[in-house]
Amino acid sequence: MSLGQKIRELRVAKGLTQSDLGNGLVTPSMISQIESDKANPSYKVLEAIAEKLETPLEHFLSDVQTQLEQTSAHKVAKALLASNNFERAATLLESLLEKPAPNLNQIDVNFDLGDCYLAMKRYDDAILLFDRVIELGITKGIPTASLQGLLKLGLIAKERRKYHMAIFHWRKAYEQFDQLSQPEPFLQSQILTHLGEVHNQLGEFEEALEYFGMAYQFLSSSSHFEQIGFTYIGLGLSYKKMREYEKATEYSQYAIAIFESLKNIKLSIDVKKNYGLLKGEEGQVTEAMRIFRQCLDEYNRHGYTNEGAAVRAEIARMHLRAGEYLDGKNECTLALRDLPQRAKEAAPVLRTLGLIEDKLGDTDAAVKALEGSTQIYRAYDQLAELAETWSMLGDLYQKRGEYSRANECLQYMKQCLTDNLKMRGIIL
């Protein structure tokens, strides 16, 4: 038994009420919290309780020590988790679950350990922990715990690119919203926003809009401004995909305003960059280039070198569309100079460079750049982008009369498209 359970059992056996036990010491409410292990009594109070219950103090002291040690250990583990020291945090949390004290909040400990495993990409171990959180939430009648567990299971599935499994977990969470005794706007909007994002990735834009809209309804009267900003991003992206540029522009501007007001520099620049892409799709090239130049300056000023290089790739694409090939090549060269070798952001830069080199008449340089792009896309498992690049490379080999190589590229492209559909659950 826990300390609180021991005190309650002895109090009841002696026929005392909580008021009787607390008389002259603490309030009946405090006795209730001690008995439910929600509060730890001071040494002086515990000594007086032991005297009233006619029980040696030693009967309680070992429980107090264990509870304090485990509570302190959990606090240390949370601090390690917050500082991204996942391995040390995991070791500490694992030791807590080996011999948990009765008052240990097992939902929190399992959840925190699951977060550590998720960050360490130990997905199967994380799934076991979040399943346990859901089970404990159901057993103890804490629906928010079940929702949080399902949220994390969906994130793991999304990380593994099992999008339909992610939808399954988040839909299951959504169906449990009515079990909440009172709304949890932040948690509920997170689940709905993730549903919107994954439907966007699957090209199901109307479904995405519906979920983003519901997420905003939960948040509209709250002060969770960052989450509202993420919802605006999702709405803007959905409208952009549906080519409703006026609404896309409106929500993008809302998101920029929110993140700038929160002084979230990185996110405000990210949203501004997406706004530039939107203007480019609308055909407002001059405005798009102005926004991209502003984003490039801000990324570099704040030390986000890789992101700045990615913006240069977008600028190069604009030059390519305008037939300004030398300007585009110069932007690609500057971007590759700033990027680490084999960086994820280098793939689109190399692909754009390949297209520019082809326009400049240097087919060999174009092939080399596109081959480099395929290697990076493959390394990061970006199948849709890889398929498109194989198609471009096949066209170049065909232009050079290397039909066997061109056919190989088309076969690779077909395989990438098939793998991508399987991963999305479209082909079983």
Secondary structure as a PSIPRED ss2 file (coil, helix, strand):
# PSIPRED VFORMAT (PSIPRED V4.0)

   1 M C   1.000  0.000  0.000
   2 S C   1.000  0.000  0.000
   3 L H   0.000  1.000  0.000
   4 G H   0.000  1.000  0.000
   5 Q H   0.000  1.000  0.000
   6 K H   0.000  1.000  0.000
   7 I H   0.000  1.000  0.000
   8 R H   0.000  1.000  0.000
   9 E H   0.000  1.000  0.000
  10 L H   0.000  1.000  0.000
  11 R H   0.000  1.000  0.000
  12 V H   0.000  1.000  0.000
  13 A H   0.000  1.000  0.000
  14 K C   1.000  0.000  0.000
  15 G C   1.000  0.000  0.000
  16 L C   1.000  0.000  0.000
  17 T C   1.000  0.000  0.000
  18 Q H   0.000  1.000  0.000
  19 S H   0.000  1.000  0.000
  20 D H   0.000  1.000  0.000
  21 L H   0.000  1.000  0.000
  22 G H   0.000  1.000  0.000
  23 N C   1.000  0.000  0.000
  24 G C   1.000  0.000  0.000
  25 L C   1.000  0.000  0.000
  26 V C   1.000  0.000  0.000
  27 T C   1.000  0.000  0.000
  28 P H   0.000  1.000  0.000
  29 S H   0.000  1.000  0.000
  30 M H   0.000  1.000  0.000
  31 I H   0.000  1.000  0.000
  32 S H   0.000  1.000  0.000
  33 Q H   0.000  1.000  0.000
  34 I H   0.000  1.000  0.000
  35 E H   0.000  1.000  0.000
  36 S C   1.000  0.000  0.000
  37 D C   1.000  0.000  0.000
  38 K C   1.000  0.000  0.000
  39 A C   1.000  0.000  0.000
  40 N C   1.000  0.000  0.000
  41 P C   1.000  0.000  0.000
  42 S C   1.000  0.000  0.000
  43 Y H   0.000  1.000  0.000
  44 K H   0.000  1.000  0.000
  45 V H   0.000  1.000  0.000
  46 L H   0.000  1.000  0.000
  47 E H   0.000  1.000  0.000
  48 A H   0.000  1.000  0.000
  49 I H   0.000  1.000  0.000
  50 A H   0.000  1.000  0.000
  51 E H   0.000  1.000  0.000
  52 K H   0.000  1.000  0.000
  53 L C   1.000  0.000  0.000
  54 E C   1.000  0.000  0.000
  55 T C   1.000  0.000  0.000
  56 P C   1.000  0.000  0.000
  57 L C   1.000  0.000  0.000
  58 E H   0.000  1.000  0.000
  59 H H   0.000  1.000  0.000
  60 F H   0.000  1.000  0.000
  61 L H   0.000  1.000  0.000
  62 S H   0.000  1.000  0.000
  63 D H   0.000  1.000  0.000
  64 V H   0.000  1.000  0.000
  65 Q H   0.000  1.000  0.000
  66 T H   0.000  1.000  0.000
  67 Q H   0.000  1.000  0.000
  68 L H   0.000  1.000  0.000
  69 E H   0.000  1.000  0.000
  70 Q H   0.000  1.000  0.000
  71 T H   0.000  1.000  0.000
  72 S H   0.000  1.000  0.000
  73 A H   0.000  1.000  0.000
  74 H H   0.000  1.000  0.000
  75 K H   0.000  1.000  0.000
  76 V H   0.000  1.000  0.000
  77 A H   0.000  1.000  0.000
  78 K H   0.000  1.000  0.000
  79 A H   0.000  1.000  0.000
  80 L H   0.000  1.000  0.000
  81 L H   0.000  1.000  0.000
  82 A H   0.000  1.000  0.000
  83 S C   1.000  0.000  0.000
  84 N C   1.000  0.000  0.000
  85 N C   1.000  0.000  0.000
  86 F H   0.000  1.000  0.000
  87 E H   0.000  1.000  0.000
  88 R H   0.000  1.000  0.000
  89 A H   0.000  1.000  0.000
  90 A H   0.000  1.000  0.000
  91 T H   0.000  1.000  0.000
  92 L H   0.000  1.000  0.000
  93 L H   0.000  1.000  0.000
  94 E H   0.000  1.000  0.000
  95 S H   0.000  1.000  0.000
  96 L H   0.000  1.000  0.000
  97 L H   0.000  1.000  0.000
  98 E H   0.000  1.000  0.000
  99 K C   1.000  0.000  0.000
 100 P C   1.000  0.000  0.000
 101 A C   1.000  0.000  0.000
 102 P C   1.000  0.000  0.000
 103 N C   1.000  0.000  0.000
 104 L C   1.000  0.000  0.000
 105 N C   1.000  0.000  0.000
 106 Q H   0.000  1.000  0.000
 107 I H   0.000  1.000  0.000
 108 D H   0.000  1.000  0.000
 109 V H   0.000  1.000  0.000
 110 N H   0.000  1.000  0.000
 111 F H   0.000  1.000  0.000
 112 D H   0.000  1.000  0.000
 113 L H   0.000  1.000  0.000
 114 G H   0.000  1.000  0.000
 115 D H   0.000  1.000  0.000
 116 C H   0.000  1.000  0.000
 117 Y H   0.000  1.000  0.000
 118 L H   0.000  1.000  0.000
 119 A H   0.000  1.000  0.000
 120 M C   1.000  0.000  0.000
 121 K C   1.000  0.000  0.000
 122 R C   1.000  0.000  0.000
 123 Y H   0.000  1.000  0.000
 124 D H   0.000  1.000  0.000
 125 D H   0.000  1.000  0.000
 126 A H   0.000  1.000  0.000
 127 I H   0.000  1.000  0.000
 128 L H   0.000  1.000  0.000
 129 L H   0.000  1.000  0.000
 130 F H   0.000  1.000  0.000
 131 D H   0.000  1.000  0.000
 132 R H   0.000  1.000  0.000
 133 V H   0.000  1.000  0.000
 134 I H   0.000  1.000  0.000
 135 E H   0.000  1.000  0.000
 136 L H   0.000  1.000  0.000
 137 G H   0.000  1.000  0.000
 138 I H   0.000  1.000  0.000
 139 T H   0.000  1.000  0.000
 140 K H   0.000  1.000  0.000
 141 G C   1.000  0.000  0.000
 142 I C   1.000  0.000  0.000
 143 P H   0.000  1.000  0.000
 144 T H   0.000  1.000  0.000
 145 A H   0.000  1.000  0.000
 146 S H   0.000  1.000  0.000
 147 L H   0.000  1.000  0.000
 148 Q H   0.000  1.000  0.000
 149 G H   0.000  1.000  0.000
 150 L H   0.000  1.000  0.000
 151 L H   0.000  1.000  0.000
 152 K H   0.000  1.000  0.000
 153 L H   0.000  1.000  0.000
 154 G H   0.000  1.000  0.000
 155 L H   0.000  1.000  0.000
 156 I H   0.000  1.000  0.000
 157 A H   0.000  1.000  0.000
 158 K H   0.000  1.000  0.000
 159 E H   0.000  1.000  0.000
 160 R C   1.000  0.000  0.000
 161 R C   1.000  0.000  0.000
 162 K C   1.000  0.000  0.000
 163 Y H   0.000  1.000  0.000
 164 H H   0.000  1.000  0.000
 165 M H   0.000  1.000  0.000
 166 A H   0.000  1.000  0.000
 167 I H   0.000  1.000  0.000
 168 F H   0.000  1.000  0.000
 169 H H   0.000  1.000  0.000
 170 W H   0.000  1.000  0.000
 171 R H   0.000  1.000  0.000
 172 K H   0.000  1.000  0.000
 173 A H   0.000  1.000  0.000
 174 Y H   0.000  1.000  0.000
 175 E C   1.000  0.000  0.000
 176 Q C   1.000  0.000  0.000
 177 F H   0.000  1.000  0.000
 178 D H   0.000  1.000  0.000
 179 Q H   0.000  1.000  0.000
 180 L C   1.000  0.000  0.000
 181 S C   1.000  0.000  0.000
 182 Q C   1.000  0.000  0.000
 183 P C   1.000  0.000  0.000
 184 E C   1.000  0.000  0.000
 185 P H   0.000  1.000  0.000
 186 F H   0.000  1.000  0.000
 187 L H   0.000  1.000  0.000
 188 Q H   0.000  1.000  0.000
 189 S H   0.000  1.000  0.000
 190 Q H   0.000  1.000  0.000
 191 I H   0.000  1.000  0.000
 192 L H   0.000  1.000  0.000
 193 T H   0.000  1.000  0.000
 194 H H   0.000  1.000  0.000
 195 L H   0.000  1.000  0.000
 196 G H   0.000  1.000  0.000
 197 E H   0.000  1.000  0.000
 198 V H   0.000  1.000  0.000
 199 H H   0.000  1.000  0.000
 200 N H   0.000  1.000  0.000
 201 Q H   0.000  1.000  0.000
 202 L C   1.000  0.000  0.000
 203 G C   1.000  0.000  0.000
 204 E C   1.000  0.000  0.000
 205 F H   0.000  1.000  0.000
 206 E H   0.000  1.000  0.000
 207 E H   0.000  1.000  0.000
 208 A H   0.000  1.000  0.000
 209 L H   0.000  1.000  0.000
 210 E H   0.000  1.000  0.000
 211 Y H   0.000  1.000  0.000
 212 F H   0.000  1.000  0.000
 213 G H   0.000  1.000  0.000
 214 M H   0.000  1.000  0.000
 215 A H   0.000  1.000  0.000
 216 Y H   0.000  1.000  0.000
 217 Q H   0.000  1.000  0.000
 218 F H   0.000  1.000  0.000
 219 L H   0.000  1.000  0.000
 220 S C   1.000  0.000  0.000
 221 S C   1.000  0.000  0.000
 222 S C   1.000  0.000  0.000
 223 S C   1.000  0.000  0.000
 224 H C   1.000  0.000  0.000
 225 F H   0.000  1.000  0.000
 226 E H   0.000  1.000  0.000
 227 Q H   0.000  1.000  0.000
 228 I H   0.000  1.000  0.000
 229 G H   0.000  1.000  0.000
 230 F H   0.000  1.000  0.000
 231 T H   0.000  1.000  0.000
 232 Y H   0.000  1.000  0.000
 233 I H   0.000  1.000  0.000
 234 G H   0.000  1.000  0.000
 235 L H   0.000  1.000  0.000
 236 G H   0.000  1.000  0.000
 237 L H   0.000  1.000  0.000
 238 S H   0.000  1.000  0.000
 239 Y H   0.000  1.000  0.000
 240 K H   0.000  1.000  0.000
 241 K H   0.000  1.000  0.000
 242 M C   1.000  0.000  0.000
 243 R C   1.000  0.000  0.000
 244 E C   1.000  0.000  0.000
 245 Y H   0.000  1.000  0.000
 246 E H   0.000  1.000  0.000
 247 K H   0.000  1.000  0.000
 248 A H   0.000  1.000  0.000
 249 T H   0.000  1.000  0.000
 250 E H   0.000  1.000  0.000
 251 Y H   0.000  1.000  0.000
 252 S H   0.000  1.000  0.000
 253 Q H   0.000  1.000  0.000
 254 Y H   0.000  1.000  0.000
 255 A H   0.000  1.000  0.000
 256 I H   0.000  1.000  0.000
 257 A H   0.000  1.000  0.000
 258 I H   0.000  1.000  0.000
 259 F H   0.000  1.000  0.000
 260 E H   0.000  1.000  0.000
 261 S H   0.000  1.000  0.000
 262 L C   1.000  0.000  0.000
 263 K C   1.000  0.000  0.000
 264 N C   1.000  0.000  0.000
 265 I H   0.000  1.000  0.000
 266 K H   0.000  1.000  0.000
 267 L H   0.000  1.000  0.000
 268 S H   0.000  1.000  0.000
 269 I H   0.000  1.000  0.000
 270 D H   0.000  1.000  0.000
 271 V H   0.000  1.000  0.000
 272 K H   0.000  1.000  0.000
 273 K H   0.000  1.000  0.000
 274 N H   0.000  1.000  0.000
 275 Y H   0.000  1.000  0.000
 276 G H   0.000  1.000  0.000
 277 L H   0.000  1.000  0.000
 278 L H   0.000  1.000  0.000
 279 K H   0.000  1.000  0.000
 280 G H   0.000  1.000  0.000
 281 E H   0.000  1.000  0.000
 282 E C   1.000  0.000  0.000
 283 G C   1.000  0.000  0.000
 284 Q C   1.000  0.000  0.000
 285 V H   0.000  1.000  0.000
 286 T H   0.000  1.000  0.000
 287 E H   0.000  1.000  0.000
 288 A H   0.000  1.000  0.000
 289 M H   0.000  1.000  0.000
 290 R H   0.000  1.000  0.000
 291 I H   0.000  1.000  0.000
 292 F H   0.000  1.000  0.000
 293 R H   0.000  1.000  0.000
 294 Q H   0.000  1.000  0.000
 295 C H   0.000  1.000  0.000
 296 L H   0.000  1.000  0.000
 297 D H   0.000  1.000  0.000
 298 E H   0.000  1.000  0.000
 299 Y H   0.000  1.000  0.000
 300 N H   0.000  1.000  0.000
 301 R H   0.000  1.000  0.000
 302 H C   1.000  0.000  0.000
 303 G C   1.000  0.000  0.000
 304 Y C   1.000  0.000  0.000
 305 T H   0.000  1.000  0.000
 306 N H   0.000  1.000  0.000
 307 E H   0.000  1.000  0.000
 308 G H   0.000  1.000  0.000
 309 A H   0.000  1.000  0.000
 310 A H   0.000  1.000  0.000
 311 V H   0.000  1.000  0.000
 312 R H   0.000  1.000  0.000
 313 A H   0.000  1.000  0.000
 314 E H   0.000  1.000  0.000
 315 I H   0.000  1.000  0.000
 316 A H   0.000  1.000  0.000
 317 R H   0.000  1.000  0.000
 318 M H   0.000  1.000  0.000
 319 H H   0.000  1.000  0.000
 320 L H   0.000  1.000  0.000
 321 R H   0.000  1.000  0.000
 322 A C   1.000  0.000  0.000
 323 G C   1.000  0.000  0.000
 324 E C   1.000  0.000  0.000
 325 Y H   0.000  1.000  0.000
 326 L H   0.000  1.000  0.000
 327 D H   0.000  1.000  0.000
 328 G H   0.000  1.000  0.000
 329 K H   0.000  1.000  0.000
 330 N H   0.000  1.000  0.000
 331 E H   0.000  1.000  0.000
 332 C H   0.000  1.000  0.000
 333 T H   0.000  1.000  0.000
 334 L H   0.000  1.000  0.000
 335 A H   0.000  1.000  0.000
 336 L H   0.000  1.000  0.000
 337 R H   0.000  1.000  0.000
 338 D H   0.000  1.000  0.000
 339 L C   1.000  0.000  0.000
 340 P C   1.000  0.000  0.000
 341 Q C   1.000  0.000  0.000
 342 R C   1.000  0.000  0.000
 343 A C   1.000  0.000  0.000
 344 K C   1.000  0.000  0.000
 345 E C   1.000  0.000  0.000
 346 A H   0.000  1.000  0.000
 347 A H   0.000  1.000  0.000
 348 P H   0.000  1.000  0.000
 349 V H   0.000  1.000  0.000
 350 L H   0.000  1.000  0.000
 351 R H   0.000  1.000  0.000
 352 T H   0.000  1.000  0.000
 353 L H   0.000  1.000  0.000
 354 G H   0.000  1.000  0.000
 355 L H   0.000  1.000  0.000
 356 I H   0.000  1.000  0.000
 357 E H   0.000  1.000  0.000
 358 D H   0.000  1.000  0.000
 359 K H   0.000  1.000  0.000
 360 L C   1.000  0.000  0.000
 361 G C   1.000  0.000  0.000
 362 D C   1.000  0.000  0.000
 363 T H   0.000  1.000  0.000
 364 D H   0.000  1.000  0.000
 365 A H   0.000  1.000  0.000
 366 A H   0.000  1.000  0.000
 367 V H   0.000  1.000  0.000
 368 K H   0.000  1.000  0.000
 369 A H   0.000  1.000  0.000
 370 L H   0.000  1.000  0.000
 371 E H   0.000  1.000  0.000
 372 G H   0.000  1.000  0.000
 373 S H   0.000  1.000  0.000
 374 T H   0.000  1.000  0.000
 375 Q H   0.000  1.000  0.000
 376 I H   0.000  1.000  0.000
 377 Y H   0.000  1.000  0.000
 378 R H   0.000  1.000  0.000
 379 A H   0.000  1.000  0.000
 380 Y C   1.000  0.000  0.000
 381 D C   1.000  0.000  0.000
 382 Q C   1.000  0.000  0.000
 383 L H   0.000  1.000  0.000
 384 A H   0.000  1.000  0.000
 385 E H   0.000  1.000  0.000
 386 L H   0.000  1.000  0.000
 387 A H   0.000  1.000  0.000
 388 E H   0.000  1.000  0.000
 389 T H   0.000  1.000  0.000
 390 W H   0.000  1.000  0.000
 391 S H   0.000  1.000  0.000
 392 M H   0.000  1.000  0.000
 393 L H   0.000  1.000  0.000
 394 G H   0.000  1.000  0.000
 395 D H   0.000  1.000  0.000
 396 L H   0.000  1.000  0.000
 397 Y H   0.000  1.000  0.000
 398 Q H   0.000  1.000  0.000
 399 K H   0.000  1.000  0.000
 400 R C   1.000  0.000  0.000
 401 G C   1.000  0.000  0.000
 402 E C   1.000  0.000  0.000
 403 Y H   0.000  1.000  0.000
 404 S H   0.000  1.000  0.000
 405 R H   0.000  1.000  0.000
 406 A H   0.000  1.000  0.000
 407 N H   0.000  1.000  0.000
 408 E H   0.000  1.000  0.000
 409 C H   0.000  1.000  0.000
 410 L H   0.000  1.000  0.000
 411 Q H   0.000  1.000  0.000
 412 Y H   0.000  1.000  0.000
 413 M H   0.000  1.000  0.000
 414 K H   0.000  1.000  0.000
 415 Q H   0.000  1.000  0.000
 416 C H   0.000  1.000  0.000
 417 L H   0.000  1.000  0.000
 418 T H   0.000  1.000  0.000
 419 D H   0.000  1.000  0.000
 420 N H   0.000  1.000  0.000
 421 L H   0.000  1.000  0.000
 422 K H   0.000  1.000  0.000
 423 M H   0.000  1.000  0.000
 424 R C   1.000  0.000  0.000
 425 G C   1.000  0.000  0.000
 426 I C   1.000  0.000  0.000
 427 I C   1.000  0.000  0.000
 428 L C   1.000  0.000  0.000
